[in-house]
Amino acid sequence: MTRDQIFEFFRRLAEDNPDPQTELEYGNAFQLVVAVALSAQSTDVGVNKATRALFRAVKTPKQMLDLGEDGLKDHIKTIGLFNTKAKNVIALSRMLVDEFGGEVPATREELVRLPGVGRKTANVVLNCWFGQETFAVDTHIFRVGNRTGLARGKTPEAVEAKLEKRVPGPFRIGAHHWLILHGRYVCKARRPECWRCAVADLCSYKPKTLPPK
């Protein structure tokens, strides 16, 4: 895509959804960290179902430690890999209490030190809570970046680096939300719905799909 095409790509996505947000439910930075950590290899819908009752009771790392690993498992047992995730959430809560005064740090370097928090999770937290221009490349963004020609790369890190270079200024805060939502609901993995895509003419994907008969 050319620079003008990329600008138009995001302009159209922004026109369709002026205020894109994560679909994960949370009330503060700590709950966001937990929700994103739980969402690995799970759907946002499934995580939200599991965390609604949890987040009514647990709003701080200290409260999570008081709940304990077994208590946490009871809340999240419907989520994939819940045993490992419970261990990580308790461990990251302990680190937040011991090293950060119970507050979520605002740098990627500190966030990725937390157990169960990788670069993608850190980028989501930095973008959604701290308003930083980050690009959290999940499976949806990886697919959309490569399929459309917006940001091709063999790894999530490569796609992230391309987005860092190519996303125009006005769209940098919302870019990863637009791309995730586009990949989740329009540019789907098995069969992209090109017939209702707002950016189909800008996309390099050749076998454009037609509406179902």
BALOBA-1460 file (C-alpha; in Angstrom, 3 decimals):
// residues 213
<rec num="1" residu="m" x="0.000" y="0.000" z="0.000"/>
<rec num="2" residu="t" x="1.108" y="3.545" z="-0.689"/>
<rec num="3" residu="r" x="1.176" y="6.194" z="2.035"/>
<rec num="4" residu="d" x="-2.032" y="7.732" z="0.659"/>
<rec num="5" residu="q" x="-3.753" y="4.350" z="0.541"/>
<rec num="6" residu="i" x="-2.790" y="3.609" z="4.148"/>
<rec num="7" residu="f" x="-4.197" y="6.970" z="5.246"/>
<rec num="8" residu="e" x="-7.433" y="6.245" z="3.387"/>
<rec num="9" residu="f" x="-7.534" y="2.721" z="4.848"/>
<rec num="10" residu="f" x="-7.580" y="4.049" z="8.396"/>
<rec num="11" residu="r" x="-9.757" y="7.036" z="7.536"/>
<rec num="12" residu="r" x="-12.524" y="4.681" z="6.424"/>
<rec num="13" residu="l" x="-12.185" y="2.423" z="9.449"/>
<rec num="14" residu="a" x="-12.305" y="5.509" z="11.677"/>
<rec num="15" residu="e" x="-15.373" y="6.805" z="9.873"/>
<rec num="16" residu="d" x="-17.169" y="3.513" z="10.528"/>
<rec num="17" residu="n" x="-16.083" y="3.415" z="14.194"/>
<rec num="18" residu="p" x="-14.886" y="6.803" z="15.507"/>
<rec num="19" residu="d" x="-14.093" y="5.589" z="19.030"/>
<rec num="20" residu="p" x="-12.790" y="2.014" z="18.920"/>
<rec num="21" residu="q" x="-12.339" y="0.246" z="22.246"/>
<rec num="22" residu="t" x="-11.180" y="-3.127" z="23.466"/>
<rec num="23" residu="e" x="-14.042" y="-5.562" z="24.007"/>
<rec num="24" residu="l" x="-12.536" y="-6.743" z="27.280"/>
<rec num="25" residu="e" x="-14.354" y="-5.458" z="30.365"/>
<rec num="26" residu="y" x="-12.339" y="-3.867" z="33.182"/>
<rec num="27" residu="g" x="-12.557" y="-1.080" z="35.725"/>
<rec num="28" residu="n" x="-8.946" y="-0.125" z="36.361"/>
<rec num="29" residu="a" x="-5.401" y="-0.765" z="35.156"/>
<rec num="30" residu="f" x="-4.921" y="-3.856" z="37.298"/>
<rec num="31" residu="q" x="-8.116" y="-5.453" z="36.051"/>
<rec num="32" residu="l" x="-7.045" y="-4.669" z="32.480"/>
<rec num="33" residu="v" x="-3.699" y="-6.439" z="33.002"/>
<rec num="34" residu="v" x="-5.517" y="-9.466" z="34.398"/>
<rec num="35" residu="a" x="-8.127" y="-9.516" z="31.626"/>
<rec num="36" residu="v" x="-5.548" y="-9.289" z="28.851"/>
<rec num="37" residu="a" x="-3.376" y="-11.959" z="30.477"/>
<rec num="38" residu="l" x="-6.413" y="-14.248" z="30.710"/>
<rec num="39" residu="s" x="-7.382" y="-13.594" z="27.093"/>
<rec num="40" residu="a" x="-4.389" y="-15.433" z="25.598"/>
<rec num="41" residu="q" x="-5.776" y="-18.245" z="23.424"/>
<rec num="42" residu="s" x="-9.260" y="-17.379" z="24.679"/>
<rec num="43" residu="t" x="-12.064" y="-15.163" z="23.409"/>
<rec num="44" residu="d" x="-12.884" y="-11.778" z="24.907"/>
<rec num="45" residu="v" x="-16.467" y="-12.972" z="25.351"/>
<rec num="46" residu="g" x="-15.321" y="-15.952" z="27.402"/>
<rec num="47" residu="v" x="-12.967" y="-13.848" z="29.507"/>
<rec num="48" residu="n" x="-15.679" y="-11.269" z="30.210"/>
<rec num="49" residu="k" x="-18.079" y="-13.964" z="31.408"/>
<rec num="50" residu="a" x="-15.451" y="-15.279" z="33.798"/>
<rec num="51" residu="t" x="-14.260" y="-11.925" z="35.127"/>
<rec num="52" residu="r" x="-17.538" y="-10.115" z="35.799"/>
<rec num="53" residu="a" x="-18.017" y="-11.685" z="39.213"/>
<rec num="54" residu="l" x="-14.257" y="-11.758" z="39.835"/>
<rec num="55" residu="f" x="-13.846" y="-8.036" z="39.195"/>
<rec num="56" residu="r" x="-16.759" y="-7.153" z="41.447"/>
<rec num="57" residu="a" x="-14.819" y="-8.742" z="44.303"/>
<rec num="58" residu="v" x="-11.220" y="-8.061" z="43.239"/>
<rec num="59" residu="k" x="-10.061" y="-4.591" z="42.272"/>
<rec num="60" residu="t" x="-6.455" y="-4.542" z="43.529"/>
<rec num="61" residu="p" x="-3.431" y="-6.862" z="43.532"/>
<rec num="62" residu="k" x="-3.767" y="-7.219" z="47.316"/>
<rec num="63" residu="q" x="-7.359" y="-8.375" z="46.986"/>
<rec num="64" residu="m" x="-6.233" y="-10.898" z="44.351"/>
<rec num="65" residu="l" x="-3.625" y="-12.258" z="46.756"/>
<rec num="66" residu="d" x="-6.268" y="-12.476" z="49.474"/>
<rec num="67" residu="l" x="-8.509" y="-14.431" z="47.089"/>
<rec num="68" residu="g" x="-5.691" y="-16.889" z="46.455"/>
<rec num="69" residu="e" x="-4.917" y="-19.209" z="43.581"/>
<rec num="70" residu="d" x="-7.704" y="-21.695" z="44.307"/>
<rec num="71" residu="g" x="-10.261" y="-18.926" z="44.689"/>
<rec num="72" residu="l" x="-9.145" y="-17.424" z="41.397"/>
<rec num="73" residu="k" x="-9.397" y="-20.797" z="39.665"/>
<rec num="74" residu="d" x="-13.020" y="-21.064" z="40.742"/>
<rec num="75" residu="h" x="-13.740" y="-17.838" z="38.837"/>
<rec num="76" residu="i" x="-11.752" y="-18.585" z="35.675"/>
<rec num="77" residu="k" x="-12.107" y="-22.365" z="35.268"/>
<rec num="78" residu="t" x="-14.120" y="-21.874" z="32.080"/>
<rec num="79" residu="i" x="-11.110" y="-20.191" z="30.417"/>
<rec num="80" residu="g" x="-8.499" y="-22.218" z="28.544"/>
<rec num="81" residu="l" x="-5.217" y="-22.878" z="30.385"/>
<rec num="82" residu="f" x="-6.806" y="-21.564" z="33.582"/>
<rec num="83" residu="n" x="-4.384" y="-23.378" z="35.888"/>
<rec num="84" residu="t" x="-1.321" y="-21.712" z="34.362"/>
<rec num="85" residu="k" x="-3.077" y="-18.384" z="34.064"/>
<rec num="86" residu="a" x="-4.141" y="-18.480" z="37.729"/>
<rec num="87" residu="k" x="-0.533" y="-19.068" z="38.791"/>
<rec num="88" residu="n" x="0.635" y="-16.160" z="36.641"/>
<rec num="89" residu="v" x="-2.057" y="-13.764" z="37.892"/>
<rec num="90" residu="i" x="-1.212" y="-14.517" z="41.519"/>
<rec num="91" residu="a" x="2.504" y="-14.124" z="40.772"/>
<rec num="92" residu="l" x="2.053" y="-10.827" z="38.924"/>
<rec num="93" residu="s" x="-0.154" y="-9.574" z="41.748"/>
<rec num="94" residu="r" x="2.600" y="-10.427" z="44.215"/>
<rec num="95" residu="m" x="5.172" y="-8.553" z="42.125"/>
<rec num="96" residu="l" x="2.903" y="-5.527" z="41.829"/>
<rec num="97" residu="v" x="2.490" y="-5.422" z="45.603"/>
<rec num="98" residu="d" x="6.140" y="-6.094" z="46.436"/>
<rec num="99" residu="e" x="7.877" y="-4.006" z="43.768"/>
<rec num="100" residu="f" x="5.404" y="-1.438" z="42.483"/>
<rec num="101" residu="g" x="3.375" y="-0.449" z="45.530"/>
<rec num="102" residu="g" x="0.295" y="-2.128" z="44.106"/>
<rec num="103" residu="e" x="0.306" y="0.124" z="41.018"/>
<rec num="104" residu="v" x="0.549" y="-0.998" z="37.397"/>
<rec num="105" residu="p" x="3.758" y="0.368" z="35.837"/>
<rec num="106" residu="a" x="3.529" y="2.566" z="32.750"/>
<rec num="107" residu="t" x="6.506" y="1.267" z="30.765"/>
<rec num="108" residu="r" x="6.806" y="-1.778" z="28.533"/>
<rec num="109" residu="e" x="10.098" y="-2.754" z="30.146"/>
<rec num="110" residu="e" x="8.480" y="-2.994" z="33.573"/>
<rec num="111" residu="l" x="5.238" y="-4.567" z="32.368"/>
<rec num="112" residu="v" x="6.933" y="-7.472" z="30.601"/>
<rec num="113" residu="r" x="8.673" y="-8.375" z="33.863"/>
<rec num="114" residu="l" x="5.298" y="-9.365" z="35.268"/>
<rec num="115" residu="p" x="4.620" y="-13.130" z="35.088"/>
<rec num="116" residu="g" x="2.363" y="-13.989" z="32.163"/>
<rec num="117" residu="v" x="2.730" y="-10.546" z="30.582"/>
<rec num="118" residu="g" x="4.402" y="-10.551" z="27.184"/>
<rec num="119" residu="r" x="4.957" y="-7.770" z="24.693"/>
<rec num="120" residu="k" x="1.432" y="-8.005" z="23.247"/>
<rec num="121" residu="t" x="-0.221" y="-7.766" z="26.676"/>
<rec num="122" residu="a" x="2.046" y="-4.878" z="27.636"/>
<rec num="123" residu="n" x="1.181" y="-3.036" z="24.423"/>
<rec num="124" residu="v" x="-2.550" y="-3.428" z="25.067"/>
<rec num="125" residu="v" x="-2.191" y="-2.019" z="28.593"/>
<rec num="126" residu="l" x="-0.008" y="0.862" z="27.426"/>
<rec num="127" residu="n" x="-2.497" y="1.745" z="24.694"/>
<rec num="128" residu="c" x="-5.808" y="1.203" z="26.467"/>
<rec num="129" residu="w" x="-4.918" y="2.564" z="29.900"/>
<rec num="130" residu="f" x="-1.974" y="4.891" z="29.411"/>
<rec num="131" residu="g" x="-2.914" y="6.219" z="25.964"/>
<rec num="132" residu="q" x="0.377" y="5.331" z="24.343"/>
<rec num="133" residu="e" x="0.810" y="4.702" z="20.614"/>
<rec num="134" residu="t" x="1.424" y="0.958" z="20.645"/>
<rec num="135" residu="f" x="0.447" y="-1.850" z="18.287"/>
<rec num="136" residu="a" x="-0.489" y="-5.090" z="20.006"/>
<rec num="137" residu="v" x="-0.242" y="-7.681" z="17.240"/>
<rec num="138" residu="d" x="-2.564" y="-10.604" z="17.911"/>
<rec num="139" residu="t" x="-3.691" y="-13.252" z="15.418"/>
<rec num="140" residu="h" x="-6.262" y="-10.861" z="13.901"/>
<rec num="141" residu="i" x="-3.799" y="-8.027" z="13.297"/>
<rec num="142" residu="f" x="-1.176" y="-10.461" z="12.022"/>
<rec num="143" residu="r" x="-3.679" y="-11.810" z="9.485"/>
<rec num="144" residu="v" x="-5.052" y="-8.416" z="8.427"/>
<rec num="145" residu="g" x="-1.586" y="-6.896" z="8.121"/>
<rec num="146" residu="n" x="-0.375" y="-9.683" z="5.851"/>
<rec num="147" residu="r" x="-3.572" y="-10.278" z="3.875"/>
<rec num="148" residu="t" x="-4.250" y="-6.650" z="3.023"/>
<rec num="149" residu="g" x="-0.634" y="-5.699" z="2.390"/>
<rec num="150" residu="l" x="-0.792" y="-3.044" z="5.098"/>
<rec num="151" residu="a" x="2.035" y="-4.564" z="7.136"/>
<rec num="152" residu="r" x="3.492" y="-7.828" z="5.945"/>
<rec num="153" residu="g" x="5.785" y="-9.819" z="8.182"/>
<rec num="154" residu="k" x="6.624" y="-13.395" z="9.121"/>
<rec num="155" residu="t" x="6.354" y="-12.731" z="12.860"/>
<rec num="156" residu="p" x="4.140" y="-10.557" z="15.068"/>
<rec num="157" residu="e" x="7.214" y="-8.468" z="15.874"/>
<rec num="158" residu="a" x="7.842" y="-7.837" z="12.175"/>
<rec num="159" residu="v" x="4.233" y="-6.785" z="11.620"/>
<rec num="160" residu="e" x="4.428" y="-4.517" z="14.674"/>
<rec num="161" residu="a" x="7.567" y="-2.868" z="13.314"/>
<rec num="162" residu="k" x="5.861" y="-2.218" z="9.961"/>
<rec num="163" residu="l" x="2.826" y="-0.698" z="11.687"/>
<rec num="164" residu="e" x="5.114" y="1.519" z="13.772"/>
<rec num="165" residu="k" x="6.548" y="2.929" z="10.552"/>
<rec num="166" residu="r" x="3.392" y="3.115" z="8.454"/>
<rec num="167" residu="v" x="0.382" y="4.089" z="10.567"/>
<rec num="168" residu="p" x="-0.299" y="7.841" z="10.111"/>
<rec num="169" residu="g" x="-0.318" y="10.144" z="13.137"/>
<rec num="170" residu="p" x="-4.066" y="10.773" z="13.476"/>
<rec num="171" residu="f" x="-4.787" y="7.037" z="13.675"/>
<rec num="172" residu="r" x="-1.984" y="5.676" z="15.834"/>
<rec num="173" residu="i" x="-3.894" y="5.463" z="19.128"/>
<rec num="174" residu="g" x="-6.871" y="3.612" z="17.662"/>
<rec num="175" residu="a" x="-5.081" y="1.587" z="14.981"/>
<rec num="176" residu="h" x="-4.752" y="-1.714" z="16.786"/>
<rec num="177" residu="h" x="-8.414" y="-1.622" z="17.859"/>
<rec num="178" residu="w" x="-9.594" y="-0.958" z="14.310"/>
<rec num="179" residu="l" x="-7.451" y="-3.773" z="12.972"/>
<rec num="180" residu="i" x="-8.520" y="-6.271" z="15.647"/>
<rec num="181" residu="l" x="-12.208" y="-5.505" z="15.155"/>
<rec num="182" residu="h" x="-11.830" y="-5.599" z="11.378"/>
<rec num="183" residu="g" x="-10.155" y="-8.997" z="11.593"/>
<rec num="184" residu="r" x="-12.668" y="-10.325" z="14.092"/>
<rec num="185" residu="y" x="-15.840" y="-9.297" z="12.277"/>
<rec num="186" residu="v" x="-15.007" y="-8.656" z="8.593"/>
<rec num="187" residu="c" x="-11.586" y="-9.921" z="7.495"/>
<rec num="188" residu="k" x="-12.190" y="-13.316" z="9.099"/>
<rec num="189" residu="a" x="-9.651" y="-16.112" z="9.073"/>
<rec num="190" residu="r" x="-11.496" y="-18.767" z="7.085"/>
<rec num="191" residu="r" x="-13.491" y="-16.567" z="4.749"/>
<rec num="192" residu="p" x="-13.077" y="-12.798" z="4.692"/>
<rec num="193" residu="e" x="-16.312" y="-10.947" z="4.012"/>
<rec num="194" residu="c" x="-14.924" y="-8.777" z="1.232"/>
<rec num="195" residu="w" x="-18.371" y="-7.881" z="-0.101"/>
<rec num="196" residu="r" x="-19.054" y="-5.729" z="2.957"/>
<rec num="197" residu="c" x="-15.507" y="-4.503" z="3.617"/>
<rec num="198" residu="a" x="-15.032" y="-0.732" z="3.670"/>
<rec num="199" residu="v" x="-11.428" y="-1.032" z="2.476"/>
<rec num="200" residu="a" x="-11.705" y="-3.882" z="-0.042"/>
<rec num="201" residu="d" x="-10.526" y="-1.744" z="-2.968"/>
<rec num="202" residu="l" x="-7.361" y="-0.814" z="-1.058"/>
<rec num="203" residu="c" x="-6.565" y="-4.394" z="-0.096"/>
<rec num="204" residu="s" x="-4.091" y="-6.568" z="-2.017"/>
<rec num="205" residu="y" x="-6.003" y="-9.804" z="-1.303"/>
<rec num="206" residu="k" x="-6.884" y="-11.012" z="-4.792"/>
<rec num="207" residu="p" x="-9.598" y="-13.695" z="-4.510"/>
<rec num="208" residu="k" x="-12.236" y="-11.269" z="-3.194"/>
<rec num="209" residu="t" x="-15.194" y="-13.144" z="-1.743"/>
<rec num="210" residu="l" x="-18.771" y="-12.636" z="-2.887"/>
<rec num="211" residu="p" x="-21.863" y="-12.504" z="-0.701"/>
<rec num="212" residu="p" x="-23.436" y="-15.856" z="0.122"/>
<rec num="213" residu="k" x="-26.351" y="-16.792" z="-2.100"/>
